[in-house]
């Protein structure tokens, strides 16, 4: 393979990245007891609650009790499993975007609306 200008890198290999440290893959959510999850199975979506966490360094797993009463142990990095809601009530999106500042200040907007309604006098 010759690396003349204009040649494309082989499929699956990004251009300009050679050697070095492998990028760290993002880890999935750290499940807690009581978290509600969904599991994409061959039969369809299954919904359940985390009842036990198995903290094995080589393969961490969670025990899930599904809606039909069945319990199964699944690897916590299983991509078929999604966090629906934390036991605290926060959703997965709330956790991902929790560090962002609010785009709106609702108190200021409420005052602005009330001023517009009564016709501000300034």
C-alpha positions in Angstrom: 0.0 0.0 0.0 1.5 3.3 -0.9 0.6 6.5 1.0 0.4 9.0 -1.8 -1.7 12.1 -1.3 -5.3 11.4 -2.3 -5.3 7.8 -1.3 -8.0 6.9 1.2 -7.1 4.9 4.3 -8.4 1.3 4.5 -12.0 0.9 5.6 -12.4 0.8 9.3 -9.1 2.7 10.0 -9.3 6.4 10.7 -6.9 8.6 8.7 -4.0 10.0 10.7 -4.2 7.6 13.6 -1.3 5.3 13.8 -0.1 3.5 16.9 -0.4 5.2 20.2 -2.7 4.4 23.1 -6.1 2.9 22.3 -8.9 5.2 23.0 -10.9 4.4 26.2 -14.3 3.2 25.4 -17.1 4.8 27.3 -18.4 2.5 30.0 -22.0 1.9 30.4 -24.0 3.2 33.3 -23.1 1.9 36.8 -26.3 0.2 37.8 -27.7 0.4 41.3 -30.2 -1.7 43.1 -33.7 -0.5 42.3 -32.9 0.9 38.8 -35.5 0.2 36.1 -34.0 -1.2 32.9 -35.1 -2.4 29.5 -33.6 -5.4 27.8 -33.8 -6.0 24.1 -34.3 -9.7 23.7 -35.2 -11.8 20.6 -38.8 -12.0 21.7 -39.1 -8.2 22.2 -38.4 -5.7 24.9 -38.3 -6.9 28.5 -38.6 -4.6 31.4 -37.4 -5.2 34.9 -35.6 -3.9 38.0 -32.1 -4.5 39.2 -32.2 -6.6 42.4 -28.5 -7.4 42.9 -25.2 -6.2 41.7 -22.3 -8.6 41.2 -19.0 -6.6 41.4 -16.6 -9.1 39.8 -13.6 -7.2 38.3 -13.3 -9.5 35.3 -17.0 -9.4 34.4 -19.4 -7.2 36.5 -23.0 -8.3 36.2 -26.4 -7.4 37.5 -29.3 -9.6 38.5 -32.6 -8.4 37.0 -36.1 -9.3 38.0 -38.3 -8.9 35.0 -42.0 -8.0 35.0 -43.1 -11.6 34.6 -41.2 -12.6 37.8 -38.3 -14.3 36.1 -34.8 -13.4 37.4 -31.7 -13.4 35.2 -28.1 -12.4 35.6 -26.8 -10.2 32.7 -23.4 -8.7 32.2 -23.5 -5.0 33.1 -21.8 -4.0 29.8 -24.4 -5.9 27.7 -25.5 -3.4 25.0 -29.0 -4.9 24.9 -29.6 -3.4 28.4 -30.7 0.2 28.8 -31.2 2.2 32.0 -34.7 3.6 32.0 -34.9 5.2 35.4 -32.7 5.3 38.4 -34.1 4.3 41.8 -33.8 8.0 42.7 -36.1 8.9 39.8 -33.6 10.4 37.4 -33.6 9.1 33.8 -30.5 8.2 31.8 -30.7 11.5 29.9 -31.0 13.5 33.1 -27.8 11.9 34.3 -25.9 12.5 31.0 -27.0 16.2 30.8 -27.1 16.9 34.5 -23.8 18.8 34.5 -25.2 21.3 31.9 -26.4 24.6 33.0 -30.0 25.4 32.4 -30.8 27.1 29.1 -33.6 29.0 30.6 -34.2 30.6 34.0 -37.9 30.0 34.6 -38.2 32.6 37.4 -36.9 35.4 35.1 -39.2 34.2 32.3 -42.2 34.3 34.6 -41.4 37.9 35.7 -40.9 38.9 32.0 -44.3 37.4 31.1 -46.1 39.2 33.9 -44.5 42.5 33.0 -45.6 42.0 29.4 -49.2 41.2 30.5 -49.6 44.3 32.7 -47.7 46.5 30.3 -44.4 47.5 31.9 -44.1 51.2 32.7 -40.6 52.4 32.3 
